[in-house]
């Protein structure tokens, strides 16, 4: 009997998690995990935080290096998939080799969207997407250095927080009128700007880049309104693009990312996908969404691995992610576009909660230094709890009792 071969293209969070789940579920065929980077699979959230602040004390590996050999997972590092032939069930790699598969999982993630205007300056220009990116940036971060951050999303603000901790002077440039506009409600956006400003961060909001040049040893960014900003280095984060080349070569359906169903199946019955590279239908917003979160990568990886084994057991739950900034742990769950946000506690306290309400139902939550409550908040959202503001906003009322009533 021929030994089945399951190949995973992409050795990031989703790929490594799926490989481990195949073994945990008892799959005894060959598992081949192909990664483009030379490193063992690692987690990305620490890259903008501990990996910059205390790199020698930070371990970001998803599993111990010995895990892959112990689990008989064939980890092939430093290789890129050039082409997938779904008829032949093969992958062509950039070292000239070809790998045959019975089932394939594409978990190739995403890459930083590039700004040629900045890239052409070369030295001193950084993005933060990989471990190598973090190590290159860390070499720039001496106290007193002037760092210009282009992009006020989650990564931009996490970087601003870490760079201030390292003693640099930070300026953030954001095209939109507020920070974290794609993923955070207005009260949180204002709160975060205030926190960062108190720590010395300068913001230029509603500002677009007009040009970039070197002048007298400085990097000079000119904004559309004529403002000139000078720095020693630039880090930019203006979104990410899914790495869909393998899927395109296999003629898979794509809509902003590789289209998958609730079990991670693509338009080809023997090919699955998981993580940042995917696009999945969202029943709340009624659109195809690509979620770039640690939690989503794990959830889709587990679901896809099970489906590859014939087990249709979808991981479900309220979407959730977190960010650490300015000494605060901020966790966000559910619908961040809720029209009304109520506060439980006081914004001046060490910890408090915002509750998002739509049509008198709790649909979202933001917990600031209240991580222990997130489990209950997600349960409230999942249950479509009625927004009884008198009880919801009373910090003395246990959130668990809301579910019992």
C-alpha positions in Angstrom: 0.0 0.0 0.0 1.4 3.4 -1.0 2.1 5.7 2.0 0.0 8.9 1.7 1.8 12.2 1.4 0.4 15.4 2.8 2.3 18.5 1.9 2.1 21.9 3.6 3.4 24.9 1.7 4.2 27.6 4.2 6.0 27.0 7.5 4.5 29.9 9.6 1.9 29.8 12.4 -0.7 28.1 10.3 1.6 25.6 8.6 3.4 24.4 11.7 0.1 24.2 13.6 -1.5 22.1 10.9 1.4 19.7 10.7 1.3 19.2 14.4 -2.5 18.6 14.3 -2.1 15.9 11.6 0.2 14.0 13.9 -2.0 14.6 17.0 -4.9 13.2 15.1 -3.0 10.0 14.2 -2.1 10.6 10.6 0.8 8.1 10.0 1.7 9.1 6.4 4.4 11.5 5.3 4.0 15.1 6.4 6.2 17.5 4.4 6.4 21.1 5.7 8.0 23.5 3.2 9.1 27.0 4.4 10.6 29.9 2.5 12.6 31.2 5.5 15.8 29.5 6.8 14.5 29.7 10.4 12.5 27.1 12.2 8.8 28.1 12.3 8.2 31.0 14.7 5.4 33.3 16.0 5.2 36.8 14.6 3.5 38.8 17.4 6.8 39.1 19.3 8.6 40.8 16.3 7.2 44.2 17.1 7.6 43.9 20.9 9.9 41.6 22.9 12.0 40.7 19.9 13.1 44.4 19.6 13.1 45.2 23.4 14.9 42.1 24.7 15.9 40.0 21.8 18.4 37.8 23.7 15.7 36.8 26.2 12.9 36.2 23.7 12.1 32.9 22.1 9.5 32.9 19.3 9.7 29.4 18.0 6.3 27.7 17.7 7.7 24.3 18.8 11.2 23.2 19.9 13.6 22.6 17.1 13.6 18.9 17.9 9.8 18.7 17.6 9.7 18.1 13.8 12.1 15.2 13.8 10.4 13.6 16.8 7.0 13.9 15.1 8.5 12.7 11.7 7.6 16.0 10.1 9.9 16.6 7.1 10.7 20.2 7.5 12.3 21.7 4.4 13.5 25.3 5.1 14.7 28.0 2.7 12.6 26.7 -0.2 9.8 28.5 -2.2 7.0 26.9 -4.1 7.1 28.0 -7.8 4.2 26.1 -9.2 1.4 23.7 -8.2 0.1 21.2 -10.8 -3.2 20.0 -9.5 -3.6 17.4 -12.3 -0.2 15.8 -11.6 -0.5 16.5 -7.8 3.0 18.0 -7.7 4.8 21.1 -6.5 7.8 22.6 -8.2 10.3 24.2 -5.8 12.9 26.9 -6.5 15.8 24.4 -5.9 14.7 22.5 -9.0 13.0 19.7 -7.2 9.5 18.4 -7.5 7.4 17.1 -4.6 4.3 14.9 -5.1 1.3 15.2 -2.8 -2.0 13.4 -2.1 -3.3 16.4 -0.3 -1.9 19.9 -0.1 -2.4 22.7 2.4 -1.3 26.2 1.2 -0.4 28.4 4.2 2.0 30.8 2.5 0.8 33.8 4.5 1.3 37.4 3.4 4.0 39.9 2.6 4.4 43.6 3.4 2.9 45.9 0.8 5.8 47.8 -0.7 6.4 51.5 -1.1 8.9 52.0 -4.0 9.2 55.7 -3.0 10.9 54.6 0.2 12.5 51.3 -1.0 14.6 53.2 -3.5 16.5 54.9 -0.6 17.6 51.4 0.5 19.8 52.0 3.6 17.7 52.9 6.7 14.4 51.8 5.2 12.6 48.9 6.9 9.5 46.8 7.0 8.6 44.4 9.8 7.3 41.1 8.6 10.0 38.5 9.3 12.5 37.6 12.0 15.2 38.9 9.7 13.4 42.2 9.4 13.2 42.5 13.2 17.0 41.8 13.5 17.9 44.3 10.9 15.6 47.0 12.5 17.0 46.3 16.0 20.5 47.4 14.8 19.1 50.9 14.1 17.5 51.4 17.5 20.1 53.3 19.6 18.8 55.8 22.2 18.3 59.2 20.7 17.8 58.1 17.1 14.9 59.7 15.2 12.6 57.0 13.8 9.8 57.8 11.3 7.0 55.2 11.2 4.8 55.3 8.1 1.5 53.7 8.8 -0.6 53.9 12.0 -2.0 50.4 12.0 -1.5 47.8 14.8 2.1 47.2 13.8 2.9 50.9 13.5 1.6 51.6 17.0 3.2 48.5 18.6 6.5 49.7 17.0 6.0 53.2 18.3 5.5 51.8 21.8 8.6 49.5 21.6 10.8 52.2 20.1 10.0 54.7 22.8 10.9 52.0 25.4 14.3 51.8 23.6 14.8 55.6 23.9 14.3 56.6 20.3 12.3 59.7 19.2 9.2 58.5 17.2 7.0 60.2 14.6 4.0 58.3 13.1 2.6 59.3 9.7 -0.8 58.0 8.8 -2.9 58.7 5.7 -6.2 58.2 7.4 -7.6 60.6 9.9 -7.1 58.2 12.8 -4.9 55.3 13.8 -5.9 51.6 13.6 -8.9 52.7 11.5 -9.5 49.2 9.9 -9.7 47.3 13.2 -10.5 49.4 16.2 -13.5 51.5 17.3 -13.3 55.3 17.6 -13.0 55.4 21.5 -10.0 53.1 21.4 -8.3 54.9 18.6 -8.5 58.2 20.6 -7.4 56.5 23.8 -4.3 55.0 22.1 -3.3 58.3 20.5 -3.5 60.0 23.9 -1.3 57.3 25.5 1.3 57.5 22.8 1.4 61.3 22.8 1.9 61.3 26.6 5.0 59.2 25.9 6.4 61.7 23.4 5.2 60.2 20.1 4.3 62.8 17.4 1.5 62.0 15.0 0.7 63.3 11.6 -2.8 62.1 10.7 -4.5 62.6 7.4 -1.1 63.0 6.0 0.2 61.4 2.8 3.7 61.1 1.5 4.7 63.3 -1.4 8.4 62.4 -1.7 11.4 60.9 0.1 15.0 61.8 -0.2 18.4 61.9 1.5 19.7 65.2 2.6 22.8 65.9 4.7 22.8 62.4 6.2 19.1 62.5 7.1 16.1 60.8 5.5 13.7 63.5 4.6 10.0 62.7 4.1 7.9 65.4 2.5 4.1 65.3 3.2 1.4 66.5 0.8 0.9 69.7 2.8 4.6 70.6 2.5 5.7 69.4 6.0 9.3 68.1 6.0 10.1 65.3 8.5 13.7 64.3 9.2 14.8 61.0 10.6 17.7 58.6 10.9 15.6 55.6 9.8 12.1 54.8 8.5 9.9 51.8 9.2 6.8 51.4 7.2 3.7 49.2 7.5 1.0 50.1 5.0 -0.8 46.7 4.8 0.0 43.3 3.6 -0.6 41.3 0.4 -1.5 37.6 0.4 1.1 35.3 -1.1 -1.2 33.6 -3.6 1.3 32.7 -6.3 1.0 29.0 -5.6 -2.8 29.2 -5.7 -2.7 31.2 -8.9 -0.5 28.6 -10.6 -3.1 25.9 -9.5 -5.9 28.0 -10.9 -7.7 28.1 -7.5 -10.5 30.6 -6.9 -9.3 33.9 -5.4 -11.2 36.8 -4.0 -8.8 39.0 -2.0 -7.1 35.7 -0.9 -7.5 32.0 -1.6 -11.3 31.3 -1.2 -12.0 28.6 1.3 -15.1 27.1 2.8 -15.7 26.6 6.6 -13.4 23.6 6.5 -10.5 25.2 4.7 -11.3 23.6 1.3 -10.4 25.5 -1.8 -11.9 25.1 -5.2 -9.8 22.0 -5.7 -10.9 19.0 -3.7 -7.4 18.0 -2.8 -6.1 21.4 -1.9 -6.7 23.3 1.4 -5.6 26.7 2.7 -5.3 28.4 6.0 -4.0 31.6 7.6 -3.3 35.1 6.2 -3.4 33.9 2.6 -7.1 32.9 2.8 -10.4 34.7 2.2 -13.5 33.3 4.0 -17.1 34.3 3.9 -18.2 36.2 7.0 -21.8 35.7 7.9 -22.0 38.9 10.0 -20.6 41.4 7.4 -21.8 39.3 4.4 -18.5 39.6 2.6 -15.3 37.7 1.9 -12.8 38.6 4.6 -9.1 38.0 5.0 -8.2 38.1 8.7 -4.5 38.6 9.5 -4.5 37.4 13.1 -2.6 34.8 15.2 -6.0 33.4 16.3 -7.4 33.0 12.8 -4.2 31.3 11.6 -4.5 28.7 14.4 -8.2 28.2 14.0 -8.1 27.7 10.2 -5.0 25.4 10.5 -6.7 23.1 13.0 -9.9 23.0 10.9 -8.0 22.3 7.6 -5.8 19.6 9.1 -8.9 17.7 10.4 -10.7 18.1 7.0 -7.7 16.7 5.2 -8.2 13.6 7.4 -11.9 13.5 6.5 -13.1 15.1 9.8 -15.4 18.0 9.2 -15.0 19.7 12.6 -14.7 23.4 12.1 -13.2 25.6 14.8 -15.7 28.3 15.6 -15.8 31.3 17.8 -15.9 35.1 18.0 -13.0 36.7 16.1 -10.4 37.9 18.5 -7.0 39.5 18.6 -4.7 41.5 20.9 -2.1 44.2 20.9 0.3 45.3 23.6 1.0 49.1 23.7 2.3 51.6 26.2 2.2 49.0 29.0 -1.4 48.0 28.3 -2.7 44.7 27.1 -5.6 45.4 24.8 -7.8 42.6 23.6 -10.5 43.0 20.9 -13.4 40.7 20.0 -16.3 40.7 17.7 -17.7 43.5 15.6 -15.4 46.6 15.7 -17.8 48.6 13.6 -20.6 48.6 16.2 -22.4 52.0 16.1 -22.5 52.4 19.9 -19.7 51.8 22.5 -20.4 51.8 26.2 -17.7 51.8 28.8 -17.6 49.5 31.8 -15.3 51.1 34.3 -13.3 54.3 33.9 -10.9 55.1 31.1 -8.6 56.6 33.7 -8.4 53.3 35.6 -5.7 50.7 35.1 -8.3 48.4 33.5 -11.7 48.8 31.9 -13.9 47.5 29.1 -15.7 49.0 26.1 -18.8 47.1 24.9 -20.0 47.5 21.3 -23.8 47.5 20.8 -25.8 47.1 17.6 -29.6 47.0 17.6 -29.6 46.7 21.4 -27.3 43.6 21.3 -23.7 43.2 22.5 -21.7 42.5 19.3 -18.1 43.6 20.2 -15.8 44.2 23.1 -12.5 45.8 23.9 -10.7 44.9 27.2 -7.9 47.1 28.4 -5.8 45.2 31.0 -8.8 43.0 31.6 -7.7 39.8 29.7 -9.3 37.5 32.3 -12.7 38.8 31.3 -12.3 38.2 27.6 -13.6 34.6 27.8 -16.9 35.9 29.3 -17.1 38.8 26.8 -16.7 36.5 23.9 -19.5 34.3 25.3 -21.8 37.4 25.7 -21.1 38.3 22.0 -21.7 34.7 20.8 -25.0 34.5 22.7 -26.1 37.9 21.3 -26.7 39.1 24.8 -29.3 41.9 25.3 -27.6 45.2 26.1 -28.9 45.8 29.6 -26.7 48.9 30.1 -27.5 49.2 33.9 -26.0 45.8 34.6 -23.5 45.6 31.8 -21.8 48.8 32.8 -21.7 48.1 36.5 -18.2 46.7 37.3 -19.5 45.1 40.5 -21.8 42.8 38.4 -20.0 39.6 37.4 -20.1 39.2 33.6 -20.6 35.4 34.1 -24.0 36.2 35.6 -25.1 37.8 32.4 -24.9 34.4 30.7 -26.8 32.7 33.5 -29.8 35.1 33.4 
